[in-house]
Amino acid sequence: MLRTLFLVLFVGAAGLAHAQTAPSASDIASYTGLHLAAHEGDVDEINRLIAAGADPNVRDRSERTPAHVAAFASHDDALTALAKGGADMNALEDRVYDVLTIAAVADDPEMVSLAMALGNAPDLITSVYDGTALIAAAHLGHHDVVARLIAGGAPLDHVNNLDWTALIEAVVLGDGGPDHIKTVQILVEAGADRSIADRYGVTPLQHAMSRGFSEMIELLKEEQ
């Protein structure tokens, strides 16, 4: 129990330092060209600029491409235009996030599906924790996103550098409420390995038991 509490506090503190950061007001004020068009969702301008030779993978001061900016602004059409114009859909910004993980954290299922359709790999390693978009979505209980990522081929049992899977994160970093319960259910039904333990040998079931998450406990029990 103490180990679980320590890890939760550790990740919470670290997350504050390494969380995704959308373009700030000063970033936006500095934008020109494709970054500005992406932020505004101006598809015509994106197409015009790319046709005129603009680099679709130009970076801002935080290493965000226009595709990252479009994702933060939730502009699906702008993202599509950028991808068609040659944007690298697997580019990582300076906090090691891609478009897919940005959309997953924002709980934007439509952009999640779009990003994968445009070539964003669901198994890409992202964040300073060497995680995936699926782990990020499971952590937050974004079950619609979790379902779409799994359907798109996201690896169910990837282990990040905290030695946690998506299933472990849904339990350890979840609140035991309906969204995280549904997340656990989707992961289990998809075949996530319930036997994979954390670095201390604690399984998802044991974590759920230590936290008193009764509905998760039932989902995580091996079939009789």
C-alpha positions in Angstrom: 0.0 0.0 0.0 2.8 2.4 0.9 4.6 1.5 -2.3 1.5 2.3 -4.3 1.0 5.6 -2.5 4.6 6.6 -3.2 4.3 5.8 -6.9 1.1 7.7 -7.2 2.6 10.8 -5.5 5.7 10.4 -7.6 3.9 10.3 -10.9 1.6 13.1 -9.8 4.5 15.4 -9.1 6.5 14.4 -12.1 3.4 14.8 -14.3 3.2 18.4 -13.3 6.7 19.0 -14.7 6.2 16.9 -17.8 2.6 17.3 -18.8 1.6 18.2 -22.3 1.7 22.0 -22.8 -0.6 23.6 -25.4 0.7 26.7 -27.1 0.6 29.6 -24.7 -0.8 33.1 -25.5 2.7 34.2 -26.2 3.4 31.3 -28.5 0.2 32.0 -30.4 1.0 35.7 -30.7 4.4 34.7 -32.3 2.8 32.4 -34.8 2.9 33.1 -38.5 2.6 30.9 -41.6 1.5 27.3 -41.0 1.5 27.4 -37.2 -0.9 30.3 -37.3 -3.1 28.7 -39.9 -3.1 25.4 -38.0 -4.1 27.2 -34.8 -6.9 29.0 -36.5 -8.0 25.9 -38.5 -7.6 27.8 -41.8 -7.5 25.0 -44.3 -7.4 27.2 -47.4 -4.3 29.0 -46.0 -2.7 25.7 -45.1 -3.1 24.5 -48.7 -2.0 27.8 -50.1 1.2 27.9 -48.0 2.2 24.3 -48.7 1.6 24.8 -52.4 3.9 27.9 -52.2 6.6 25.7 -50.6 6.1 26.1 -46.9 7.6 23.3 -44.8 4.8 21.3 -43.2 7.1 20.2 -40.5 8.4 23.5 -39.4 8.9 23.8 -35.6 8.0 26.4 -33.1 10.2 27.2 -30.0 8.7 24.1 -28.2 9.4 21.9 -31.2 5.7 21.7 -32.1 4.9 21.2 -35.7 1.8 22.7 -37.2 0.2 19.2 -36.8 0.8 19.4 -33.1 -0.8 22.8 -33.0 -3.8 21.6 -35.0 -4.2 18.8 -32.5 -4.1 21.0 -29.5 -6.7 23.2 -31.2 -8.8 20.2 -32.2 -9.0 21.2 -35.8 -9.6 17.9 -37.7 -9.7 19.5 -41.2 -6.5 21.4 -40.6 -4.8 18.2 -39.5 -6.0 16.4 -42.6 -4.7 19.2 -44.9 -1.3 19.2 -43.2 -1.0 15.4 -43.5 -2.0 15.5 -47.2 0.7 18.3 -47.6 3.4 16.1 -46.2 3.3 16.6 -42.4 5.1 13.9 -40.4 2.3 12.4 -38.3 4.8 10.7 -36.0 6.7 13.8 -35.1 7.4 14.4 -31.4 7.5 17.8 -29.8 9.8 18.8 -27.0 7.8 17.0 -24.3 7.9 13.8 -26.4 4.2 13.9 -27.4 2.7 13.1 -30.8 -0.6 14.2 -32.3 -2.2 10.9 -31.2 -1.3 11.2 -27.6 -2.3 14.9 -27.6 -5.7 13.8 -28.9 -5.9 10.9 -26.4 -5.2 13.2 -23.4 -7.7 15.7 -24.7 -10.4 12.9 -24.8 -10.9 13.6 -28.5 -12.0 10.3 -30.0 -12.6 11.6 -33.4 -9.2 13.1 -33.7 -7.7 9.9 -32.3 -9.3 7.9 -35.1 -8.3 10.6 -37.7 -4.7 10.7 -36.6 -4.3 6.9 -37.0 -6.0 7.1 -40.4 -3.5 9.7 -41.4 -0.6 7.6 -40.4 0.1 8.3 -36.8 1.3 5.0 -35.4 -0.6 3.7 -32.3 2.5 2.0 -31.0 4.7 5.1 -31.0 6.6 5.6 -27.7 5.7 8.9 -26.2 6.3 11.0 -23.1 9.3 11.0 -20.7 7.8 7.9 -19.3 8.3 5.9 -22.5 4.6 5.3 -22.7 2.0 5.2 -25.4 -1.2 7.0 -26.3 -3.1 4.0 -24.8 -1.4 4.3 -21.5 -2.1 8.0 -21.4 -5.8 7.5 -22.2 -6.1 4.7 -19.6 -4.5 6.8 -16.9 -7.2 9.4 -17.5 -10.2 7.0 -17.9 -10.9 8.1 -21.4 -12.6 4.9 -22.3 -13.9 5.9 -25.8 -10.4 6.8 -26.8 -9.1 3.6 -25.3 -11.5 1.6 -27.4 -10.5 3.4 -30.6 -6.8 3.0 -29.9 -7.2 -0.7 -29.3 -9.3 -1.1 -32.5 -6.5 0.8 -34.3 -3.8 -1.7 -33.1 -2.4 0.0 -30.0 -0.2 -2.5 -28.0 -2.2 -3.6 -25.0 0.7 -4.6 -22.8 3.4 -2.1 -23.4 5.3 -1.4 -20.1 6.5 2.1 -19.6 9.6 3.1 -17.6 7.6 3.1 -14.4 7.0 -0.6 -15.1 3.3 0.1 -15.6 0.9 -1.1 -18.3 -2.3 0.7 -19.4 -4.2 -1.7 -17.1 -2.1 -0.9 -14.1 -2.4 2.9 -14.8 -6.2 2.7 -15.0 -6.2 1.2 -11.5 -3.4 3.0 -9.8 -4.0 6.4 -11.2 -7.7 6.1 -11.6 -10.4 7.1 -9.1 -12.3 3.9 -9.2 -15.2 5.7 -10.8 -17.3 4.7 -13.9 -14.9 6.0 -16.5 -11.9 4.1 -15.1 -14.1 1.0 -14.5 -15.2 1.1 -18.2 -11.5 1.5 -19.2 -10.5 -1.5 -17.2 -13.4 -3.5 -18.7 -12.4 -2.6 -22.3 -8.8 -3.5 -21.7 -9.6 -6.8 -20.1 -12.1 -7.7 -22.8 -9.6 -6.9 -25.4 -7.1 -9.3 -23.8 -4.8 -7.1 -21.8 -2.5 -9.3 -19.7 -3.8 -9.1 -16.1 -0.7 -11.0 -14.8 1.8 -8.3 -15.6 2.9 -6.8 -12.3 4.7 -3.6 -11.5 8.3 -3.4 -10.4 7.3 -4.5 -6.9 5.5 -7.5 -8.2 2.0 -6.1 -7.5 -0.6 -7.0 -10.1 -3.6 -4.9 -11.3 -5.9 -7.0 -9.2 -3.8 -6.5 -6.1 -3.7 -2.8 -6.7 -7.5 -2.8 -7.0 -7.9 -4.8 -3.9 -5.6 -2.5 -1.9 -7.7 0.5 -3.0 -11.1 -1.1 -2.4 -12.2 -0.9 -6.0 -14.8 -3.6 -5.9 -16.0 -3.4 -9.5 -12.5 -3.4 -10.8 -11.7 -6.4 -8.6 -14.5 -8.4 -10.3 -13.3 -7.4 -13.7 -9.7 -8.3 -12.9 -10.3 -11.7 -11.4 -9.3 -14.6 -13.6 -12.3 -16.5 -15.0 -13.3 -19.4 -12.9 
